[in-house]
Amino acid sequence: MKKIPALLISLFLITGCASVAQERSLKNLPENEFSVEIPEGWWKPNHINKYFITKDGAFLQYVLIQQRPIDLPYRHTKKKLNKGMLPQEAAGIIIDEIASDRRIFNFDVIENAPAVIDGHEGFKVLFIYKDKKGSAFKTLYYGFISGDSFFNLRYNAAMRHYFEKDIADFEHILSSFKVVKAKAALQIARDR
């Protein structure tokens, strides 16, 4: 009699583990005009419809890679990027946008410097902030303009333990990033 409940519990646990493993995959990453190598152990949450990956959960660390039309205004500042803009000018718009987000508290830029991403002149911004619960996060944000698109790669993690723990994985992602088909993906982004 005692073997049946133990068997049922075992089947329940196996089924639960299988569904968690199924959720922790890289399926359903959106099509983009870039390629990137994702290190072992990173996965995409099914409920997020972006090129968004995490290793231990979105509230602990994530990498977000985006491509957006440069003429699309930002949500909080309504500012736009443009083709002739210098990388540091683009960085200024991004910093203003993040600082204007009401969900970001104690925003502090630690570094704002030029950077080269896949041969493109761009910028990197390192900043810290707190969320409304008081949790502290650190973000490394790289961006560049190519044609009519703005590409950005963002690594965000809880300051305690997680930022340093997975920074090498982000550096691998960043170094593997390549723009592959600019015009087709820009049209897809505009059509959304």
C-alpha positions as CSV (number, residue, x, y, z in Angstrom):
1,M,0.0,0.0,0.0
2,K,2.8,2.4,0.8
3,K,4.5,1.8,-2.5
4,I,1.7,3.3,-4.5
5,P,1.9,6.8,-2.9
6,A,5.7,6.8,-3.3
7,L,5.3,5.8,-6.9
8,L,2.8,8.6,-7.5
9,I,5.0,11.1,-5.8
10,S,8.0,10.0,-8.0
11,L,5.9,10.3,-11.2
12,F,4.8,13.7,-10.1
13,L,8.4,14.8,-9.5
14,I,9.6,13.4,-12.8
15,T,6.8,15.1,-14.7
16,G,7.6,18.4,-12.9
17,C,11.3,18.2,-13.6
18,A,10.5,17.4,-17.3
19,S,8.3,20.4,-17.6
20,V,10.9,22.7,-16.0
21,A,13.6,21.3,-18.4
22,Q,11.2,22.0,-21.3
23,E,10.8,25.6,-20.2
24,R,14.5,26.0,-19.8
25,S,15.4,26.0,-23.5
26,L,16.5,28.4,-26.2
27,K,13.3,27.7,-28.3
28,N,11.3,30.6,-29.5
29,L,14.1,33.2,-29.6
30,P,12.9,35.8,-32.2
31,E,14.4,36.0,-35.6
32,N,16.9,38.8,-35.9
33,E,19.6,40.2,-38.2
34,F,22.4,39.2,-35.8
35,S,24.0,36.0,-34.6
36,V,25.4,35.3,-31.2
37,E,26.8,32.3,-29.3
38,I,24.9,31.5,-26.1
39,P,26.9,29.8,-23.3
40,E,25.8,26.5,-21.8
41,G,23.1,26.8,-19.1
42,W,21.4,30.0,-20.4
43,W,17.7,29.8,-21.5
44,K,14.8,31.9,-22.7
45,P,11.7,32.3,-20.5
46,N,8.7,31.4,-22.7
47,H,6.6,34.3,-21.5
48,I,9.0,37.0,-22.8
49,N,8.8,37.8,-26.5
50,K,12.3,39.3,-26.9
51,Y,15.8,38.1,-27.4
52,F,16.1,37.7,-23.6
53,I,18.0,34.9,-21.9
54,T,18.8,34.1,-18.3
55,K,20.7,31.5,-16.3
56,D,19.2,31.5,-12.8
57,G,16.0,33.6,-13.4
58,A,15.2,37.0,-14.8
59,F,15.3,38.7,-11.4
60,L,18.8,37.4,-10.8
61,Q,20.5,38.0,-14.1
62,Y,19.7,38.4,-17.8
63,V,21.1,39.3,-21.2
64,L,18.8,41.3,-23.5
65,I,19.8,41.8,-27.1
66,Q,17.8,44.3,-29.2
67,Q,17.7,45.8,-32.6
68,R,15.4,48.7,-33.1
69,P,14.8,51.3,-35.8
70,I,16.8,54.5,-35.0
71,D,13.8,56.7,-35.8
72,L,11.6,55.0,-33.2
73,P,11.2,57.4,-30.2
74,Y,12.0,56.1,-26.7
75,R,9.2,55.6,-24.3
76,H,10.2,57.8,-21.4
77,T,12.0,60.7,-23.1
78,K,10.5,60.6,-26.6
79,K,14.0,61.2,-27.9
80,K,15.3,59.5,-31.1
81,L,18.7,58.4,-32.4
82,N,19.9,59.4,-35.9
83,K,22.4,58.0,-38.5
84,G,25.0,60.8,-38.1
85,M,25.0,60.6,-34.3
86,L,28.3,60.0,-32.6
87,P,28.4,57.0,-30.2
88,Q,28.7,59.2,-27.1
89,E,25.6,61.2,-28.3
90,A,23.7,57.9,-28.6
91,A,25.0,56.9,-25.1
92,G,23.6,60.2,-23.7
93,I,20.1,59.4,-25.1
94,I,20.2,55.9,-23.6
95,I,21.3,57.3,-20.2
96,D,18.5,59.9,-20.3
97,E,16.0,57.2,-21.2
98,I,17.1,54.9,-18.4
99,A,17.2,57.7,-15.8
100,S,13.7,58.8,-16.8
101,D,12.2,55.3,-16.1
102,R,10.1,55.7,-12.9
103,R,10.9,52.0,-12.0
104,I,14.6,52.8,-11.7
105,F,15.8,54.3,-8.4
106,N,19.3,55.6,-7.3
107,F,20.5,55.4,-10.9
108,D,24.3,56.0,-11.0
109,V,26.5,55.8,-14.1
110,I,29.9,54.3,-13.2
111,E,31.4,54.3,-16.6
112,N,30.5,55.8,-20.0
113,A,33.1,55.0,-22.7
114,P,33.7,54.2,-26.4
115,A,33.5,50.6,-27.4
116,V,33.8,48.5,-30.6
117,I,31.1,45.9,-31.1
118,D,31.5,43.6,-34.2
119,G,33.7,46.2,-35.8
120,H,31.2,49.0,-35.2
121,E,32.0,52.1,-33.2
122,G,29.7,52.3,-30.3
123,F,29.7,52.8,-26.5
124,K,29.5,51.0,-23.3
125,V,27.8,52.2,-20.2
126,L,28.1,50.6,-16.8
127,F,25.5,51.6,-14.2
128,I,23.9,50.6,-11.0
129,Y,20.4,51.2,-9.7
130,K,17.7,49.9,-7.3
131,D,14.3,48.7,-8.1
132,K,11.2,49.7,-6.1
133,K,11.8,46.9,-3.6
134,G,15.3,48.2,-2.9
135,S,17.2,45.4,-4.6
136,A,20.4,46.6,-6.1
137,F,21.4,45.8,-9.8
138,K,24.4,46.4,-12.0
139,T,24.1,46.7,-15.8
140,L,26.6,46.7,-18.5
141,Y,25.1,48.1,-21.7
142,Y,26.7,48.2,-25.1
143,G,25.2,49.9,-28.1
144,F,25.9,51.0,-31.7
145,I,24.2,52.4,-34.7
146,S,24.4,50.5,-38.0
147,G,22.5,51.9,-41.0
148,D,18.9,52.5,-39.9
149,S,19.2,50.3,-36.8
150,F,20.4,50.6,-33.2
151,F,21.8,47.4,-31.7
152,N,22.2,47.0,-28.0
153,L,23.4,44.2,-25.7
154,R,22.6,44.5,-22.1
155,Y,23.8,42.4,-19.1
156,N,21.8,43.0,-16.0
157,A,22.3,41.2,-12.7
158,A,21.8,41.5,-9.0
159,M,24.9,43.2,-7.6
160,R,25.4,40.6,-4.9
161,H,27.1,37.5,-6.3
162,Y,25.4,37.4,-9.7
163,F,27.0,40.2,-11.6
164,E,30.5,38.9,-11.1
165,K,29.5,35.3,-11.4
166,D,28.2,35.5,-14.9
167,I,30.1,38.5,-16.4
168,A,32.5,36.1,-18.3
169,D,29.4,34.5,-20.1
170,F,28.2,38.0,-21.1
171,E,31.7,38.8,-22.5
172,H,31.6,35.6,-24.5
173,I,28.2,36.6,-25.9
174,L,29.4,40.1,-26.7
175,S,32.5,38.9,-28.5
176,S,30.5,36.4,-30.6
177,F,27.9,39.0,-31.6
178,K,27.7,39.6,-35.4
179,V,25.3,41.6,-37.6
180,V,24.2,39.3,-40.4
181,K,21.3,40.8,-42.4
182,A,20.5,44.4,-41.8
183,K,17.7,45.3,-44.2
184,A,15.4,42.3,-43.8
185,A,15.4,42.4,-40.0
186,L,14.8,46.1,-39.9
187,Q,11.6,45.6,-42.0
188,I,10.5,42.9,-39.6
189,A,11.1,45.2,-36.6
190,R,9.1,48.0,-38.3
191,D,6.2,45.7,-39.1
192,R,5.7,44.6,-35.4
